[in-house]
């Protein structure tokens, strides 16, 4: 497993480990994803597991926009609150998982 987090100089060393054979698990934060999207979008991920997925309840949010740039074969969302205010929030999560099926919130 590789933690991709910390100060920029620490992440330089961590990112070197993403070259060649990928570790089985790479974990990071939404904030680090924002800073390292250029590196992370170049990788074909097997599985994306997104904790605190309620942060994607707005499909136009920065977090959602960044995560949609990552290539993966499978996406999993973890959240205790898939609906906080309305059904559109649930649609946004489903659209992230299956954009070809959940094309419209109508």
N, C-alpha and C positions, 0 to 999 in steps of 0.2 A: 504494500500500500504506500501511496505517496501523498503527503499533505502539501498542497499548493496554497500557501498562505504565509503572511509575514511581510517584513520590509522588502522593498524592491531588490536589494542586494542579496537577501536570503532566497528570493524567488528565482534569481538567476541560476543558482546552484540546483534548485528543485527542478527547474525547467530543463536542465541538461538531462535529467533522468527520463524525460518524456521523449527523448530521441532514441531511435532504435526500438528495442523491445519495450512495449508499454507495461507498466505495472498493472496488476489485476484490478486495483482500485486506486482512483485518484479522487481525493475529496478537497473541496474548497468552499468558499463563501460567495454569496452574491456580489459582495464588494470586490473580492479578488477576481471573480469572473469578469467584472466590468473592466478591470485593469489589464487582464491577460487574455481578452477575447481574441486578439490577433494570433496568439499561439494556439489557443484551445480550438479555434474553428478549423484549423488545418488537420486535425486528428479525426479519424473515423472511429467513433466510440461504439462499443458493443451495447452498453446500457447506460442511460442517464437516470440516476435516481435523484429526484429533487425533493429535499426536505423543505418544510415551510412553504409548500406549494401554493398556499393561499396568497402569496406575494405575486402570483401570476393571474389573479382574478381579473385584472384589467389587461386585455390582450395587447394594448398599446403601451404598457408600462415598460420602463427601461429593462427590468429583469426579464420580462417575457420576450422582448425584442432581442436581447442578447442570447437567451437560451435557444431561441428559434434559429440562431445562426450555427448551432452545433449539430453536426451530423451524427446520427446514432441509429442503430437497428431497432432499439426498444427504448421507450421512455416510461418511467414509473414516477408517480407523484405521491408524496406523503403529506398529509395535512389532517388536522383534527377539525378543521372548519372549512369544508369545501364550499359551503354557502354561508356568507356572513350577512348579506343584505338582500340579495335578489338572485333569481335564476340565471341572469346573465353571467354572474360570476362562475357558476357551475359550467355554463357553456364555454367560457374562456378556458377553463381547465381541460374540458373535453376536446376543444379545438386544438389545444397544444398537443394532446395525446394523439388525436386522430383528425388532422386538419382536412383530409380528403372526405371524411364522413360528416363532420360537424362544420360545415362551410358557412353557415349563417345562424345567427342567434334568433332569427325570426321563427 
